Amino acid sequence: MFHVKFKTTREAVIWKPLEEGKVVCNLCYRRCVIPKGMLGVCYVRKNIDGKLYTLVYGKLTSINIDPIEKKPLFHFNPGSEVLSISTVGCNFKCKFCCNWVISQEKEIVGKSTSPEELVSYALTYGADGISYTYNEPTIFMEYAHDVAKLAKKHGLFNTFVTNGYMTLEAVDYIAPYLDAATVDFKASGDPAFHRKFMAVGDISPVFDTLREMKKKGIFIEITDLIVPKIGDSLEYVKKLARWVVENLGPETPFHLIRFFPSYLMTDYPPTPIETLEKAAKVAMEEGLYYVYIGNAPGHPLENTYCPKCGKPVIKRIGFEILESNLEDNKCKFCGAKINVKGKFKGKTRRWISII
């Protein structure tokens, strides 16, 4: 493996200068106004002498080979393997973050890895694509863009696991190279939950981002973290599911994710399975074809069912595919078209940590 020297601090994209040496970052909807010498909310974008810089270009905290189902992407190249990467930093402040060690880290740490090196890793280890994940990829957009552009030249696909709070300008910037995205909701988009537990005042821009992603042809799957008692309103599940049906289409995969205690919320219990099942029923009643329950290995709603005949077309347990009944992305039982993009890659799973 070769090593290329490069600067991990470099001028940012999608920002504007303001008066008195201030700058405004327009990557996410916080649109931070940053005075000289100060950082944005994400901790990784700094105003240096009146210019905005990213501090984490290629400073990677994780490089792993994962099953794509971990993202979770169940309908995009099922069975494939992705090289998954992260930096430090995040534009959200979730009190329950399972990756808080990197997302809330204020020190710039990580292994300096050029785009060329990273794509070489992916090719060497036989990955099918690259996933920008673990922390919010919006905040390392410059690096993600350069890697994704190079990856496409080598026949690799690119996926984001994102909170969806990127601006339309940011979507336009990455869209030519982004193939799929998992967009993560918490508590079904409940505004009060976002304010109290995530320090996000307005979640509504995420819906604009989703519409723009759909317009750009990016394949979308939705996740919804259901937090017991404080973030498990069936009314909000219903509202979110209805919005997805009306704006993204009933064929959009919809994952209801089980909460486990973490970070500053270790005193909360895991989400009861019964709560998730009630939410799944509501989502299905709103017309969604593919509703899943995540973080509950062995549950029947880990499987993909044909919306026409109801038979399982992909059987799973956890991130493992047990059986596929797809033929040219159609149900082999009744011939109905299943909303799957790409081809089924097989059942062998590898988990490799590179750094």
KAGI-V866096 format. One record per helix or strand of 2 or more residues. SS is the DSSP state (A for helix, B for strand). FROM is the first residue (numbers start at 1). LEN is the number of residues. If there is no record, write none. Layout:
BEGIN
ss=SS from=FROM len=LEN
ss=SS from=FROM len=LEN
END
This chain:
BEGIN
ss=B from=10 len=2
ss=B from=15 len=3
ss=A from=19 len=3
ss=B from=23 len=3
ss=B from=33 len=2
ss=B from=45 len=4
ss=B from=51 len=4
ss=B from=59 len=2
ss=B from=62 len=6
ss=A from=68 len=3
ss=B from=81 len=6
ss=A from=100 len=4
ss=B from=111 len=2
ss=A from=115 len=10
ss=B from=129 len=4
ss=A from=137 len=17
ss=B from=157 len=6
ss=A from=168 len=8
ss=B from=180 len=7
ss=A from=187 len=3
ss=A from=191 len=8
ss=A from=205 len=11
ss=B from=219 len=9
ss=A from=234 len=14
ss=B from=254 len=5
ss=A from=273 len=13
ss=B from=291 len=4
ss=A from=300 len=3
ss=B from=304 len=2
ss=B from=312 len=6
ss=B from=320 len=5
ss=B from=326 len=2
ss=B from=330 len=2
ss=B from=352 len=2
END
